Amino acid sequence: MKFPGPATANLIFTLDRKGAAFARFFCALFERMRRSEDMLYAWVELAPQAPMDANDNPELVLLPEAGAITFPP
Protein backbone atom coordinates (compact mmCIF):
# COMPACT_ATOMS: atom_id res chain seq x y z
CA MET A 1 0.00 0.00 0.00
CA LYS A 2 1.38 3.44 -0.91
CA PHE A 3 0.41 6.54 1.06
CA PRO A 4 0.54 10.04 -0.42
CA GLY A 5 3.05 12.58 0.86
CA PRO A 6 6.63 12.37 2.11
CA ALA A 7 8.00 9.08 3.36
CA THR A 8 9.96 10.62 6.24
CA ALA A 9 9.15 12.32 9.51
CA ASN A 10 10.92 13.74 12.52
CA LEU A 11 10.37 11.22 15.31
CA ILE A 12 10.50 12.08 18.99
CA PHE A 13 10.85 9.41 21.67
CA THR A 14 9.92 10.39 25.22
CA LEU A 15 12.00 8.86 28.00
CA ASP A 16 10.71 11.00 30.91
CA ARG A 17 7.92 13.58 30.58
CA LYS A 18 8.90 15.33 33.84
CA GLY A 19 5.34 16.42 34.53
CA ALA A 20 4.39 19.88 33.25
CA ALA A 21 7.83 20.30 31.64
CA PHE A 22 6.61 18.16 28.71
CA ALA A 23 3.80 20.57 27.81
CA ARG A 24 6.00 23.66 28.33
CA PHE A 25 8.70 22.28 26.05
CA PHE A 26 6.37 21.38 23.17
CA CYS A 27 4.39 24.62 23.52
CA ALA A 28 7.65 26.58 23.16
CA LEU A 29 8.83 24.36 20.28
CA PHE A 30 5.57 24.66 18.33
CA GLU A 31 5.37 28.42 18.95
CA ARG A 32 8.84 28.86 17.44
CA MET A 33 7.88 26.66 14.48
CA ARG A 34 4.73 28.76 13.91
CA ARG A 35 7.03 31.80 13.66
CA SER A 36 8.84 30.03 10.77
CA GLU A 37 11.81 28.86 12.84
CA ASP A 38 12.82 25.40 11.74
CA MET A 39 12.34 22.50 14.15
CA LEU A 40 16.01 21.55 14.41
CA TYR A 41 17.21 25.06 15.27
CA ALA A 42 14.38 25.57 17.77
CA TRP A 43 15.10 22.17 19.35
CA VAL A 44 18.77 22.98 19.98
CA GLU A 45 17.86 26.39 21.40
CA LEU A 46 15.32 24.86 23.81
CA ALA A 47 17.38 21.75 24.66
CA PRO A 48 21.10 22.52 24.32
CA GLN A 49 23.09 19.47 23.29
CA ALA A 50 25.72 19.79 26.01
CA PRO A 51 25.90 18.42 29.56
CA MET A 52 23.97 20.59 32.01
CA ASP A 53 23.93 20.51 35.82
CA ALA A 54 20.25 21.37 36.25
CA ASN A 55 17.70 20.84 33.51
CA ASP A 56 13.93 20.70 33.88
CA ASN A 57 13.32 19.76 30.23
CA PRO A 58 11.66 16.43 29.53
CA GLU A 59 14.02 13.66 28.50
CA LEU A 60 13.53 13.29 24.74
CA VAL A 61 15.33 11.81 21.77
CA LEU A 62 14.83 13.42 18.35
CA LEU A 63 15.42 11.47 15.13
CA PRO A 64 15.29 14.21 12.46
CA GLU A 65 14.64 12.13 9.33
CA ALA A 66 12.54 14.89 7.71
CA GLY A 67 15.06 17.61 8.56
CA ALA A 68 14.41 21.28 9.22
CA ILE A 69 10.62 21.61 9.05
CA THR A 70 8.37 24.52 10.05
CA PHE A 71 4.62 24.99 10.29
CA PRO A 72 3.05 26.58 7.21
CA PRO A 73 2.06 30.26 7.58
Distance bins in CASP14 RR format, pairs under 12 A and 6 or more apart:
PFRMAT RR
TARGET T0000
AUTHOR 0000-0000-0000
RMODE 2
METHOD distances of the structure
MODEL  1
3 9 0 0 0 0 0 1 0 0 0 0 0
5 66 0 0 0 0 0 1 0 0 0 0 0
6 65 0 0 0 0 1 0 0 0 0 0 0
6 66 1 0 0 1 0 0 0 0 0 0 0
6 67 0 0 0 0 0 1 0 0 0 0 0
6 69 0 0 0 0 1 0 0 0 0 0 0
7 65 0 0 0 0 1 0 0 0 0 0 0
7 66 0 0 0 0 1 0 0 0 0 0 0
8 63 0 0 0 0 1 0 0 0 0 0 0
8 64 0 0 0 0 1 0 0 0 0 0 0
8 65 1 0 1 0 0 0 0 0 0 0 0
8 66 1 0 1 0 0 0 0 0 0 0 0
8 67 1 0 0 1 0 0 0 0 0 0 0
8 69 0 0 0 0 1 0 0 0 0 0 0
9 39 0 0 0 0 0 1 0 0 0 0 0
9 62 0 0 0 0 0 1 0 0 0 0 0
9 63 0 0 0 0 1 0 0 0 0 0 0
9 64 0 0 0 0 1 0 0 0 0 0 0
9 65 1 0 0 1 0 0 0 0 0 0 0
9 66 1 0 1 0 0 0 0 0 0 0 0
9 67 0 0 0 0 1 0 0 0 0 0 0
9 69 0 0 0 0 1 0 0 0 0 0 0
10 29 0 0 0 0 0 1 0 0 0 0 0
10 33 0 0 0 0 0 1 0 0 0 0 0
10 38 0 0 0 0 0 1 0 0 0 0 0
10 39 1 0 0 1 0 0 0 0 0 0 0
10 40 0 0 0 0 1 0 0 0 0 0 0
10 42 0 0 0 0 0 1 0 0 0 0 0
10 43 0 0 0 0 1 0 0 0 0 0 0
10 60 0 0 0 0 0 1 0 0 0 0 0
10 61 0 0 0 0 0 1 0 0 0 0 0
10 62 1 0 0 1 0 0 0 0 0 0 0
10 63 1 0 0 1 0 0 0 0 0 0 0
10 64 1 0 1 0 0 0 0 0 0 0 0
10 65 1 0 0 1 0 0 0 0 0 0 0
10 66 1 0 1 0 0 0 0 0 0 0 0
10 67 1 0 0 1 0 0 0 0 0 0 0
10 68 0 0 0 0 1 0 0 0 0 0 0
10 69 1 0 0 1 0 0 0 0 0 0 0
10 70 0 0 0 0 0 1 0 0 0 0 0
11 39 0 0 0 0 0 1 0 0 0 0 0
11 60 0 0 0 0 0 1 0 0 0 0 0
11 61 0 0 0 0 1 0 0 0 0 0 0
11 62 1 0 0 1 0 0 0 0 0 0 0
11 63 1 0 1 0 0 0 0 0 0 0 0
11 64 0 0 0 0 1 0 0 0 0 0 0
11 65 1 0 0 1 0 0 0 0 0 0 0
11 66 0 0 0 0 1 0 0 0 0 0 0
11 67 0 0 0 0 0 1 0 0 0 0 0
12 22 0 0 0 0 0 1 0 0 0 0 0
12 25 0 0 0 0 0 1 0 0 0 0 0
12 26 0 0 0 0 1 0 0 0 0 0 0
12 29 0 0 0 0 1 0 0 0 0 0 0
12 39 0 0 0 0 1 0 0 0 0 0 0
12 43 0 0 0 0 1 0 0 0 0 0 0
12 47 0 0 0 0 0 1 0 0 0 0 0
12 58 0 0 0 0 1 0 0 0 0 0 0
12 59 0 0 0 0 0 1 0 0 0 0 0
12 60 1 0 1 0 0 0 0 0 0 0 0
12 61 1 0 0 1 0 0 0 0 0 0 0
12 62 1 0 1 0 0 0 0 0 0 0 0
12 63 1 0 0 1 0 0 0 0 0 0 0
12 64 0 0 0 0 1 0 0 0 0 0 0
12 65 0 0 0 0 0 1 0 0 0 0 0
12 66 0 0 0 0 0 1 0 0 0 0 0
13 58 0 0 0 0 0 1 0 0 0 0 0
13 59 0 0 0 0 1 0 0 0 0 0 0
13 60 1 0 0 1 0 0 0 0 0 0 0
13 61 1 0 1 0 0 0 0 0 0 0 0
13 62 0 0 0 0 1 0 0 0 0 0 0
13 63 1 0 0 1 0 0 0 0 0 0 0
14 21 0 0 0 0 0 1 0 0 0 0 0
14 22 1 0 0 1 0 0 0 0 0 0 0
14 23 0 0 0 0 0 1 0 0 0 0 0
14 25 0 0 0 0 0 1 0 0 0 0 0
14 26 0 0 0 0 0 1 0 0 0 0 0
14 57 0 0 0 0 0 1 0 0 0 0 0
14 58 1 0 0 1 0 0 0 0 0 0 0
14 59 1 0 0 1 0 0 0 0 0 0 0
14 60 1 0 1 0 0 0 0 0 0 0 0
14 61 0 0 0 0 1 0 0 0 0 0 0
14 62 0 0 0 0 0 1 0 0 0 0 0
15 22 0 0 0 0 0 1 0 0 0 0 0
15 57 0 0 0 0 0 1 0 0 0 0 0
15 58 1 0 0 1 0 0 0 0 0 0 0
15 59 1 1 0 0 0 0 0 0 0 0 0
15 60 1 0 0 1 0 0 0 0 0 0 0
15 61 1 0 0 1 0 0 0 0 0 0 0
15 62 0 0 0 0 0 1 0 0 0 0 0
16 22 0 0 0 0 1 0 0 0 0 0 0
16 25 0 0 0 0 0 1 0 0 0 0 0
16 55 0 0 0 0 0 1 0 0 0 0 0
16 56 0 0 0 0 0 1 0 0 0 0 0
16 57 0 0 0 0 1 0 0 0 0 0 0
16 58 1 0 0 1 0 0 0 0 0 0 0
16 59 1 1 0 0 0 0 0 0 0 0 0
16 60 0 0 0 0 1 0 0 0 0 0 0
16 61 0 0 0 0 0 1 0 0 0 0 0
17 23 0 0 0 0 1 0 0 0 0 0 0
17 24 0 0 0 0 0 1 0 0 0 0 0
17 25 0 0 0 0 1 0 0 0 0 0 0
17 26 0 0 0 0 0 1 0 0 0 0 0
17 56 0 0 0 0 0 1 0 0 0 0 0
17 57 0 0 0 0 0 1 0 0 0 0 0
17 58 1 0 1 0 0 0 0 0 0 0 0
17 59 0 0 0 0 1 0 0 0 0 0 0
17 60 0 0 0 0 1 0 0 0 0 0 0
18 24 0 0 0 0 1 0 0 0 0 0 0
18 25 0 0 0 0 1 0 0 0 0 0 0
18 47 0 0 0 0 0 1 0 0 0 0 0
18 55 0 0 0 0 1 0 0 0 0 0 0
18 56 1 0 0 1 0 0 0 0 0 0 0
18 57 1 0 0 1 0 0 0 0 0 0 0
18 58 1 0 1 0 0 0 0 0 0 0 0
18 59 1 0 0 1 0 0 0 0 0 0 0
18 60 0 0 0 0 1 0 0 0 0 0 0
19 25 0 0 0 0 0 1 0 0 0 0 0
19 56 0 0 0 0 1 0 0 0 0 0 0
19 57 0 0 0 0 0 1 0 0 0 0 0
19 58 1 0 0 1 0 0 0 0 0 0 0
19 59 0 0 0 0 0 1 0 0 0 0 0
20 26 0 0 0 0 0 1 0 0 0 0 0
20 27 0 0 0 0 0 1 0 0 0 0 0
20 56 0 0 0 0 1 0 0 0 0 0 0
20 57 0 0 0 0 0 1 0 0 0 0 0
20 58 0 0 0 0 1 0 0 0 0 0 0
21 27 0 0 0 0 0 1 0 0 0 0 0
21 28 0 0 0 0 0 1 0 0 0 0 0
21 46 0 0 0 0 0 1 0 0 0 0 0
21 47 0 0 0 0 0 1 0 0 0 0 0
21 55 0 0 0 0 1 0 0 0 0 0 0
21 56 1 0 1 0 0 0 0 0 0 0 0
21 57 1 0 1 0 0 0 0 0 0 0 0
21 58 1 0 1 0 0 0 0 0 0 0 0
21 59 0 0 0 0 1 0 0 0 0 0 0
21 60 0 0 0 0 0 1 0 0 0 0 0
22 28 0 0 0 0 0 1 0 0 0 0 0
22 29 0 0 0 0 0 1 0 0 0 0 0
22 56 0 0 0 0 0 1 0 0 0 0 0
22 57 0 0 0 0 1 0 0 0 0 0 0
22 58 1 0 1 0 0 0 0 0 0 0 0
22 59 0 0 0 0 1 0 0 0 0 0 0
22 60 0 0 0 0 1 0 0 0 0 0 0
23 29 0 0 0 0 0 1 0 0 0 0 0
23 30 0 0 0 0 0 1 0 0 0 0 0
23 57 0 0 0 0 0 1 0 0 0 0 0
23 58 0 0 0 0 1 0 0 0 0 0 0
24 30 0 0 0 0 0 1 0 0 0 0 0
24 31 0 0 0 0 0 1 0 0 0 0 0
24 46 0 0 0 0 1 0 0 0 0 0 0
24 47 0 0 0 0 0 1 0 0 0 0 0
24 56 0 0 0 0 1 0 0 0 0 0 0
24 57 0 0 0 0 1 0 0 0 0 0 0
24 58 0 0 0 0 1 0 0 0 0 0 0
25 31 0 0 0 0 0 1 0 0 0 0 0
25 32 0 0 0 0 0 1 0 0 0 0 0
25 42 0 0 0 0 0 1 0 0 0 0 0
25 43 0 0 0 0 1 0 0 0 0 0 0
25 45 0 0 0 0 0 1 0 0 0 0 0
25 46 1 0 0 1 0 0 0 0 0 0 0
25 47 1 0 0 1 0 0 0 0 0 0 0
25 55 0 0 0 0 0 1 0 0 0 0 0
25 56 0 0 0 0 1 0 0 0 0 0 0
25 57 1 0 1 0 0 0 0 0 0 0 0
25 58 1 0 1 0 0 0 0 0 0 0 0
25 59 0 0 0 0 0 1 0 0 0 0 0
25 60 1 0 0 1 0 0 0 0 0 0 0
25 62 0 0 0 0 0 1 0 0 0 0 0
26 32 0 0 0 0 0 1 0 0 0 0 0
26 33 0 0 0 0 0 1 0 0 0 0 0
26 39 0 0 0 0 0 1 0 0 0 0 0
26 42 0 0 0 0 0 1 0 0 0 0 0
26 43 0 0 0 0 0 1 0 0 0 0 0
26 46 0 0 0 0 1 0 0 0 0 0 0
26 47 0 0 0 0 0 1 0 0 0 0 0
26 57 0 0 0 0 0 1 0 0 0 0 0
26 58 0 0 0 0 1 0 0 0 0 0 0
26 60 0 0 0 0 1 0 0 0 0 0 0
26 62 0 0 0 0 0 1 0 0 0 0 0
27 33 0 0 0 0 0 1 0 0 0 0 0
27 34 0 0 0 0 0 1 0 0 0 0 0
27 42 0 0 0 0 0 1 0 0 0 0 0
27 46 0 0 0 0 0 1 0 0 0 0 0
27 58 0 0 0 0 0 1 0 0 0 0 0
28 34 0 0 0 0 0 1 0 0 0 0 0
28 35 0 0 0 0 0 1 0 0 0 0 0
28 37 0 0 0 0 0 1 0 0 0 0 0
28 42 1 0 0 1 0 0 0 0 0 0 0
28 43 0 0 0 0 0 1 0 0 0 0 0
28 45 0 0 0 0 1 0 0 0 0 0 0
28 46 1 0 1 0 0 0 0 0 0 0 0
28 47 0 0 0 0 1 0 0 0 0 0 0
28 57 0 0 0 0 1 0 0 0 0 0 0
28 58 0 0 0 0 0 1 0 0 0 0 0
29 35 0 0 0 0 0 1 0 0 0 0 0
29 37 0 0 0 0 1 0 0 0 0 0 0
29 38 0 0 0 0 0 1 0 0 0 0 0
29 39 1 0 0 1 0 0 0 0 0 0 0
29 40 0 0 0 0 0 1 0 0 0 0 0
29 41 0 0 0 0 0 1 0 0 0 0 0
29 42 1 0 1 0 0 0 0 0 0 0 0
29 43 1 0 0 1 0 0 0 0 0 0 0
29 44 0 0 0 0 0 1 0 0 0 0 0
29 45 0 0 0 0 1 0 0 0 0 0 0
29 46 1 0 1 0 0 0 0 0 0 0 0
29 47 0 0 0 0 1 0 0 0 0 0 0
29 57 0 0 0 0 0 1 0 0 0 0 0
29 58 0 0 0 0 0 1 0 0 0 0 0
29 60 0 0 0 0 1 0 0 0 0 0 0
29 62 0 0 0 0 0 1 0 0 0 0 0
29 69 0 0 0 0 0 1 0 0 0 0 0
29 70 0 0 0 0 0 1 0 0 0 0 0
29 71 0 0 0 0 0 1 0 0 0 0 0
30 37 0 0 0 0 0 1 0 0 0 0 0
30 39 0 0 0 0 1 0 0 0 0 0 0
30 42 0 0 0 0 1 0 0 0 0 0 0
30 43 0 0 0 0 0 1 0 0 0 0 0
30 46 0 0 0 0 0 1 0 0 0 0 0
30 69 0 0 0 0 0 1 0 0 0 0 0
30 70 0 0 0 0 0 1 0 0 0 0 0
30 71 1 0 0 1 0 0 0 0 0 0 0
31 37 0 0 0 0 1 0 0 0 0 0 0
31 42 0 0 0 0 1 0 0 0 0 0 0
31 45 0 0 0 0 0 1 0 0 0 0 0
31 46 0 0 0 0 0 1 0 0 0 0 0
31 70 0 0 0 0 0 1 0 0 0 0 0
31 71 0 0 0 0 1 0 0 0 0 0 0
32 38 0 0 0 0 1 0 0 0 0 0 0
32 39 0 0 0 0 1 0 0 0 0 0 0
32 40 0 0 0 0 0 1 0 0 0 0 0
32 41 0 0 0 0 1 0 0 0 0 0 0
32 42 1 1 0 0 0 0 0 0 0 0 0
32 43 0 0 0 0 1 0 0 0 0 0 0
32 44 0 0 0 0 0 1 0 0 0 0 0
32 45 1 0 0 1 0 0 0 0 0 0 0
32 46 1 0 0 1 0 0 0 0 0 0 0
32 69 0 0 0 0 0 1 0 0 0 0 0
32 70 0 0 0 0 1 0 0 0 0 0 0
32 71 0 0 0 0 1 0 0 0 0 0 0
33 39 1 0 1 0 0 0 0 0 0 0 0
33 40 0 0 0 0 0 1 0 0 0 0 0
33 41 0 0 0 0 1 0 0 0 0 0 0
33 42 1 0 0 1 0 0 0 0 0 0 0
33 43 0 0 0 0 1 0 0 0 0 0 0
33 45 0 0 0 0 0 1 0 0 0 0 0
33 46 0 0 0 0 0 1 0 0 0 0 0
33 68 0 0 0 0 0 1 0 0 0 0 0
33 69 1 0 0 1 0 0 0 0 0 0 0
33 70 1 0 1 0 0 0 0 0 0 0 0
33 71 1 0 1 0 0 0 0 0 0 0 0
33 72 0 0 0 0 1 0 0 0 0 0 0
33 73 0 0 0 0 0 1 0 0 0 0 0
34 42 0 0 0 0 0 1 0 0 0 0 0
34 70 0 0 0 0 1 0 0 0 0 0 0
34 71 1 0 1 0 0 0 0 0 0 0 0
34 72 0 0 0 0 1 0 0 0 0 0 0
34 73 0 0 0 0 1 0 0 0 0 0 0
35 41 0 0 0 0 0 1 0 0 0 0 0
35 42 0 0 0 0 1 0 0 0 0 0 0
35 70 0 0 0 0 1 0 0 0 0 0 0
35 71 0 0 0 0 1 0 0 0 0 0 0
35 73 0 0 0 0 1 0 0 0 0 0 0
36 42 0 0 0 0 0 1 0 0 0 0 0
36 68 0 0 0 0 0 1 0 0 0 0 0
36 69 0 0 0 0 0 1 0 0 0 0 0
36 70 1 0 1 0 0 0 0 0 0 0 0
36 71 1 0 0 1 0 0 0 0 0 0 0
36 72 0 0 0 0 1 0 0 0 0 0 0
36 73 1 0 0 1 0 0 0 0 0 0 0
37 43 0 0 0 0 1 0 0 0 0 0 0
37 44 0 0 0 0 0 1 0 0 0 0 0
37 45 0 0 0 0 1 0 0 0 0 0 0
37 46 0 0 0 0 0 1 0 0 0 0 0
37 68 0 0 0 0 1 0 0 0 0 0 0
37 69 0 0 0 0 0 1 0 0 0 0 0
37 70 1 0 0 1 0 0 0 0 0 0 0
37 71 0 0 0 0 1 0 0 0 0 0 0
38 44 0 0 0 0 0 1 0 0 0 0 0
38 45 0 0 0 0 0 1 0 0 0 0 0
38 64 0 0 0 0 1 0 0 0 0 0 0
38 66 0 0 0 0 0 1 0 0 0 0 0
38 67 1 0 0 1 0 0 0 0 0 0 0
38 68 1 1 0 0 0 0 0 0 0 0 0
38 69 1 0 0 1 0 0 0 0 0 0 0
38 70 1 0 1 0 0 0 0 0 0 0 0
38 71 0 0 0 0 0 1 0 0 0 0 0
39 45 0 0 0 0 0 1 0 0 0 0 0
39 46 0 0 0 0 0 1 0 0 0 0 0
39 47 0 0 0 0 0 1 0 0 0 0 0
39 62 0 0 0 0 1 0 0 0 0 0 0
39 63 0 0 0 0 0 1 0 0 0 0 0
39 64 1 0 0 1 0 0 0 0 0 0 0
39 65 0 0 0 0 0 1 0 0 0 0 0
39 66 0 0 0 0 1 0 0 0 0 0 0
39 67 1 0 0 1 0 0 0 0 0 0 0
39 68 1 0 0 1 0 0 0 0 0 0 0
39 69 1 0 1 0 0 0 0 0 0 0 0
39 70 1 0 0 1 0 0 0 0 0 0 0
39 71 0 0 0 0 1 0 0 0 0 0 0
40 46 0 0 0 0 0 1 0 0 0 0 0
40 47 0 0 0 0 0 1 0 0 0 0 0
40 49 0 0 0 0 0 1 0 0 0 0 0
40 62 0 0 0 0 1 0 0 0 0 0 0
40 63 0 0 0 0 0 1 0 0 0 0 0
40 64 1 0 1 0 0 0 0 0 0 0 0
40 65 0 0 0 0 0 1 0 0 0 0 0
40 66 0 0 0 0 1 0 0 0 0 0 0
40 67 1 0 0 1 0 0 0 0 0 0 0
40 68 1 0 1 0 0 0 0 0 0 0 0
40 69 0 0 0 0 1 0 0 0 0 0 0
40 70 0 0 0 0 0 1 0 0 0 0 0
41 47 0 0 0 0 0 1 0 0 0 0 0
41 64 0 0 0 0 0 1 0 0 0 0 0
41 67 0 0 0 0 0 1 0 0 0 0 0
41 68 1 0 0 1 0 0 0 0 0 0 0
41 69 0 0 0 0 0 1 0 0 0 0 0
41 70 0 0 0 0 1 0 0 0 0 0 0
42 62 0 0 0 0 0 1 0 0 0 0 0
42 64 0 0 0 0 0 1 0 0 0 0 0
42 68 0 0 0 0 1 0 0 0 0 0 0
42 69 0 0 0 0 0 1 0 0 0 0 0
42 70 0 0 0 0 1 0 0 0 0 0 0
42 71 0 0 0 0 0 1 0 0 0 0 0
43 49 0 0 0 0 1 0 0 0 0 0 0
43 57 0 0 0 0 0 1 0 0 0 0 0
43 60 0 0 0 0 1 0 0 0 0 0 0
43 61 0 0 0 0 0 1 0 0 0 0 0
43 62 1 0 1 0 0 0 0 0 0 0 0
43 63 0 0 0 0 0 1 0 0 0 0 0
43 64 0 0 0 0 1 0 0 0 0 0 0
43 67 0 0 0 0 0 1 0 0 0 0 0
43 68 0 0 0 0 1 0 0 0 0 0 0
43 69 0 0 0 0 0 1 0 0 0 0 0
44 50 0 0 0 0 1 0 0 0 0 0 0
44 57 0 0 0 0 0 1 0 0 0 0 0
44 62 0 0 0 0 1 0 0 0 0 0 0
44 64 0 0 0 0 0 1 0 0 0 0 0
44 68 0 0 0 0 0 1 0 0 0 0 0
45 57 0 0 0 0 0 1 0 0 0 0 0
46 55 0 0 0 0 0 1 0 0 0 0 0
46 56 0 0 0 0 0 1 0 0 0 0 0
46 57 1 0 0 1 0 0 0 0 0 0 0
46 58 0 0 0 0 0 1 0 0 0 0 0
46 60 0 0 0 0 0 1 0 0 0 0 0
46 62 0 0 0 0 0 1 0 0 0 0 0
47 55 0 0 0 0 1 0 0 0 0 0 0
47 56 0 0 0 0 0 1 0 0 0 0 0
47 57 1 0 1 0 0 0 0 0 0 0 0
47 58 0 0 0 0 1 0 0 0 0 0 0
47 59 0 0 0 0 1 0 0 0 0 0 0
47 60 1 0 0 1 0 0 0 0 0 0 0
47 61 0 0 0 0 0 1 0 0 0 0 0
47 62 0 0 0 0 1 0 0 0 0 0 0
48 55 0 0 0 0 1 0 0 0 0 0 0
48 57 0 0 0 0 1 0 0 0 0 0 0
49 55 0 0 0 0 0 1 0 0 0 0 0
49 57 0 0 0 0 0 1 0 0 0 0 0
49 60 0 0 0 0 0 1 0 0 0 0 0
49 61 0 0 0 0 0 1 0 0 0 0 0
49 62 0 0 0 0 1 0 0 0 0 0 0
62 68 0 0 0 0 0 1 0 0 0 0 0
62 69 0 0 0 0 0 1 0 0 0 0 0
END
